[in-house]
Amino acid sequence: MTRSMRFFCVVLIGLGFVTHAAAQAWPARPIRMVVNFAAGGSTDVIARSAAQGLSATLGQQVVVDNRVGAGGNIGLELGAKAAPDGYTLLHSSDGPIVINPHLYKMNVDVAKDLLPIAPTAGAALFLIARPGIPSGNLAEFLAHARANPGKLNYGSAGTGTLQHVAIEMLMAEAKFDAVHVPYKGSQAVLVDLLGGQVDFTVDLGAAIPHIKSGKVRLLGVPSRTRSAIFPDAPTLLEQGTNVELSWISGIYAPAGTPRPIVERLNSQIARAMQISLSFTCRYDISPWLAFVASMICRQIALNSRNGRNP
């Protein structure tokens, strides 16, 4: 059975066979929300917005607990191993959920040990470079990178994160080499790019004001459609590079969390995110499971194409 099939089967079983006793008085005390990336990055900022909104709608404080390292695995494993009582949640981007099982020997099985509750945000990605290197457009940047193999570096929020995978895909498609510099969060990458220590990266939105001010250069958008914020910036597909990725974050609970808690969290996350963020998502578990499963299948195909085993 493939990893994606196991994911579906286990999640359906976890949703269907749970007890109601522990859920009757929930929540009776504060809830911990583990975030597996550093403070200040996109995953953390969205988690804090969700925690603030959930605190208001649930009547109990939701406390963010940043546990960073190993490409998000430290926080992920902490969340997965917690008691399934609704008092420990995990907020993670899709990279640790979808990609890390193919890169690391993990102490948990994402398909069996985590239960997706609801998405919290989706975002376009931006391929950006620091001023000072030839990067007036993507073609100019790629020509410079090919002429200087291994001399440029790029930052990511950690090995196996979506930023890392996106640039690895770009290098494979565009046939150039650069040095990977992994960080513990995307905010630190942006700080060093602005300071000239990092040459380029894929950003999840924190760089938008710096793109507008000209402090960094936008080379393209690695999504199917152009960004509404920068409609003049072509996608990587439009520029002849077959790289297409998006970013999504969500809240998870340990497998075995009672169904009434899962259902209440799902509905309350919808209310919370409408309160604390300026967009509305579709808060329905089934379509989100399908999305996560499709991402898993896509990563398996990418591994196969690149000669790597899951």
Stockholm file with secondary structure:
# STOCKHOLM 1.0

chainA/1-310         MTRSMRFFCVVLIGLGFVTHAAAQAWPARPIRMVVNFAAGGSTDVIARSAAQGLSATLGQQVVVDNRVGAGGNIGLELGAKAAPDGYTLLHSSDGPIVINPHLYKMNVDVAKDLLPIAPTAGAALFLIARPGIPSGNLAEFLAHARANPGKLNYGSAGTGTLQHVAIEMLMAEAKFDAVHVPYKGSQAVLVDLLGGQVDFTVDLGAAIPHIKSGKVRLLGVPSRTRSAIFPDAPTLLEQGTNVELSWISGIYAPAGTPRPIVERLNSQIARAMQISLSFTCRYDISPWLAFVASMICRQIALNSRNGRNP
#=GR chainA/1-310 SS CCHHHHHHHHHHHHHHSCCSGGGTTCCSSCEEEEESSCTTSHHHHHHHHHHHHHHHHHSSCEEEEECCCGGGHHHHHHHHHSCSSSSEEEEEEHHHHHTGGGTSCCSSCHHHHEEEEEEEEEECCEEEECTTSSCSSHHHHHHHHHHSTTTCEEEESSTTSHHHHHHHHHHHHHTCCCEEEECSSHHHHHHHHHTTSCCEEEESSTTHHHHHHTSSEEEEBCSSSCCSSSTTSCBTTTTTCCCCCCEEEEEEEETTCCHHHHHHHHHHHHHHHHHHSSCCCCCCHHHHHHHHHHHHHHHHHHHHHTTCCC
#=GC SS_cons         CCHHHHHHHHHHHHHHSCCSGGGTTCCSSCEEEEESSCTTSHHHHHHHHHHHHHHHHHSSCEEEEECCCGGGHHHHHHHHHSCSSSSEEEEEEHHHHHTGGGTSCCSSCHHHHEEEEEEEEEECCEEEECTTSSCSSHHHHHHHHHHSTTTCEEEESSTTSHHHHHHHHHHHHHTCCCEEEECSSHHHHHHHHHTTSCCEEEESSTTHHHHHHTSSEEEEBCSSSCCSSSTTSCBTTTTTCCCCCCEEEEEEEETTCCHHHHHHHHHHHHHHHHHHSSCCCCCCHHHHHHHHHHHHHHHHHHHHHTTCCC
//
